[in-house]
Structures are given as structure tokens and as C-alpha cells.
């Protein structure tokens, strides 16, 4: 590749140059104290670029890579694959979750969306979006899903919005058998939770 040289300096250096109408229109400048680029729009103004982790919506996808079983346990246990990274404060996230599972017809499956931190956050989601009487759920709402026997895959789709307040924190899936029993309840590989930061 050919060598390309660009003018470089701190943000203060670039601001000084812009104030003196010393920019070259279309010229790329390297802002050394911020590790970012800027492009001169006029002789006195420039546009700094966003870094890869800035400016756009944040997508978080948490997906189960293998099946996981629960037997003789109706306790909510955190699913190690479905734990979010720390979410930003004062933000809105689009929330989606798809759960694939099998279970005995007696044991069934129950789950809840749990949090660590996020003390002043609000989560609202639903599973029956076409129904005017759809029930909305929040953090720690217990939802039971009926199993159809071990060879019958069941799927639940959920969608909603998560608003964080002044505190940061994480969200996670907790699940177990609805009725403790010897029949195996399994959350299947491919189950996922998705969070998209929208503001």
C-alpha cells in the first residue's frame, strides 16, 4: 500500500488552526489525544469521526450454544449463557427474547428476567403482541410455559423495552422446572436474548 501522510495534533491544536481559518477543505487530520480522525469541511470548520464503539446503536446478542437441562429443581437458576454485559445508565434498549425448550408434561418450564444493579430501571415485555389484552411482564415476573412432552419443541417469543435510570447493571435469564420432577426440562441451543440500545 502507498504511504499516506496526514496532519496530526491534539484537539486543541486543530481548534486553533480552525479559528485561524487554516484548514484545507477535504483534508484529513489525526487528533492524537483522542485517537480519531477529522475532515475539514471549510477553512474554519471540521467534522470529527466517531470511533467504532461510538455513535451507532449498541447490539447485544446472548445465545445458548448447547442444550442445558434441569431435573428435580423448581428453583430459578441463572443461565450462564444469557447474562448481559453492563448496560449504560439513562438509556433505552429494545428487548427481545426467544426461548426453545422441551419438558415433560408435568414439569413444564418457568423463567424470569432478573437483574443485578439497575435499581431504578424499568422492563416491560409481552408475548402475545396481537392480543389487545396481552399481559406485560417486568423484572422477576414468573412466567410458566407448558411442555408438550420430550419430543415436542416449544418456543416462546417476547419483545419489549428496557429503560435504565441513573444506575448501571446487567440483566440475565433465570429458569427452572415449574414443578420439580424427574422429567427433564431443557432449554435448547439457539435460545437467545437480544438488547439493542436505541437512545
C-alpha positions in Angstrom: 0.0 0.0 0.0 1.2 3.5 -0.7 2.4 5.7 2.2 -0.1 8.5 3.1 0.8 11.3 5.5 -1.9 13.3 7.3 -1.5 16.3 9.5 -1.7 15.4 13.2 -2.1 17.2 16.5 -4.2 17.5 19.6 -7.9 18.6 19.5 -6.6 22.0 20.9 -4.1 22.3 18.0 -6.9 21.6 15.5 -9.2 24.1 17.1 -6.5 26.7 17.0 -5.9 26.0 13.3 -9.7 26.2 12.6 -10.0 29.5 14.5 -7.3 31.0 12.2 -9.1 29.7 9.1 -6.1 27.5 8.4 -7.8 24.2 7.5 -7.6 22.8 4.0 -11.1 21.7 2.8 -11.3 18.0 2.4 -8.0 17.4 4.3 -7.9 14.6 6.9 -6.4 15.4 10.3 -5.4 13.0 13.0 -6.5 14.1 16.5 -3.7 12.5 18.5 -5.1 12.9 22.0 -8.4 11.2 21.1 -7.2 8.6 18.5 -9.7 9.8 16.0 -9.9 11.4 12.5 -11.4 14.7 11.4 -12.2 16.1 8.0 -12.1 19.8 7.2 -15.5 21.0 5.9 -14.5 24.6 5.4 -11.3 26.6 6.1 -12.7 27.2 9.7 -14.7 24.1 10.5 -14.2 20.3 10.6 -16.1 17.1 11.4 -14.6 14.6 13.8 -15.4 11.0 13.1 -17.0 8.6 15.7 -15.0 5.6 16.8 -16.2 2.1 16.2 -17.9 1.9 19.7 -19.5 5.3 19.4 -22.3 6.9 17.7 -24.4 3.9 16.5 -26.8 1.6 18.2 -25.3 -1.0 20.5 -26.4 -4.6 19.7 -26.0 -7.3 22.4 -26.9 -10.8 21.4 -26.7 -13.5 24.1 -27.2 -17.0 22.7 -27.1 -20.6 24.1 -24.5 -22.7 22.3 -25.5 -26.0 23.9 -28.6 -27.6 25.4 -28.9 -27.2 29.2 -31.0 -29.5 31.5 -32.8 -29.1 34.8 -34.1 -32.2 36.7 -35.9 -32.2 40.1 -35.4 -28.5 40.6 -38.0 -25.8 40.6 -35.5 -23.1 41.7 -34.7 -20.2 39.4 -31.1 -20.7 38.4 -29.1 -18.2 36.3 -28.4 -19.4 32.7 -24.7 -18.8 32.3 -25.0 -18.2 28.6 -27.7 -15.5 28.9 -26.1 -12.8 31.1 -25.7 -9.3 29.6 -22.6 -7.1 29.9 -23.1 -3.9 31.9 -25.8 -1.8 30.4 -25.5 2.0 30.2 -27.4 4.3 32.5 -30.1 6.6 31.3 -30.7 4.7 28.2 -33.5 2.8 26.3 -33.0 -0.7 25.0 -35.2 -2.7 22.7 -35.6 -6.1 24.4 -36.2 -9.4 22.6 -36.0 -13.0 23.8 -36.7 -16.3 22.1 -36.7 -19.5 24.2 -36.6 -23.0 22.7 -37.4 -25.8 25.2 -38.6 -29.3 25.8 -40.0 -30.7 29.0 -42.3 -33.3 30.5 -46.0 -32.6 30.6 -45.9 -32.4 34.4 -42.6 -30.5 35.0 -43.1 -27.7 32.4 -40.7 -24.8 32.4 -40.7 -21.4 34.2 -38.4 -18.4 33.8 -37.9 -14.8 34.8 -35.7 -11.9 33.7 -33.5 -10.9 36.6 -31.1 -8.0 37.2 -28.0 -7.1 39.1 -27.8 -3.4 39.8 -30.2 -1.4 37.6 -32.1 -0.4 40.7 -34.2 2.3 39.0 -34.6 0.5 35.7 -38.0 -0.5 34.2 -38.5 -3.5 31.9 -41.8 -4.1 30.1 -42.3 -7.0 27.7 -45.1 -9.2 26.3 -45.5 -12.5 24.5 -48.9 -12.0 22.8 -48.5 -8.9 20.7 -51.6 -9.4 18.6 -53.9 -9.6 21.6 -55.4 -6.4 22.8 -55.4 -7.9 26.3 -51.8 -9.0 26.2 -50.2 -9.2 29.6 -47.0 -7.3 30.1 -44.2 -8.5 32.3 -41.3 -6.9 34.2 -38.2 -7.9 36.2 -38.7 -11.0 38.2 -42.2 -11.8 36.7 -42.6 -15.5 36.9 -43.7 -17.0 33.5 -44.7 -20.6 33.1 -44.5 -22.3 29.7 -46.3 -25.6 29.3 -44.3 -28.5 28.0 -45.6 -30.8 25.3 -43.5 -33.9 26.1 -39.8 -34.6 25.5 -40.1 -34.8 21.7 -42.2 -31.7 21.3 -40.2 -28.5 20.9 -41.8 -25.4 22.3 -40.9 -21.8 21.5 -41.7 -18.5 23.2 -41.1 -15.1 21.7 -41.0 -12.0 23.8 -40.5 -8.3 22.9 -40.4 -5.1 24.9 -38.4 -2.1 26.1 -35.9 -1.7 28.9 -35.3 1.8 30.3 -32.3 2.2 32.6 -32.1 5.0 35.2 -29.1 6.5 36.9 -27.6 3.2 37.8 -25.9 0.7 35.5 -26.1 -3.1 35.8 -26.8 -6.4 34.0 -29.8 -8.5 33.0 -30.0 -12.3 32.9 -32.3 -15.2 32.4 -33.2 -17.3 35.4 -35.2 -20.6 34.8 -36.1 -24.0 36.2 -38.8 -26.6 36.2 -42.3 -25.2 37.1 -42.9 -28.4 39.0 -39.9 -30.3 40.4 -39.8 -33.8 38.9 -37.7 -36.5 37.3 -38.7 -35.5 33.8 -36.0 -33.4 32.1 -36.7 -29.8 31.3 -34.2 -28.5 28.7 -33.5 -25.0 27.3 -32.3 -25.7 23.8 -29.2 -24.3 22.0 -30.2 -21.3 19.9 -32.3 -19.7 22.6 -31.3 -16.1 22.9 -31.8 -12.7 24.4 -31.1 -9.6 22.3 -30.7 -6.0 23.5 -30.4 -3.0 21.2 -29.6 0.4 22.6 -31.8 2.9 20.9 -31.1 6.1 22.9 
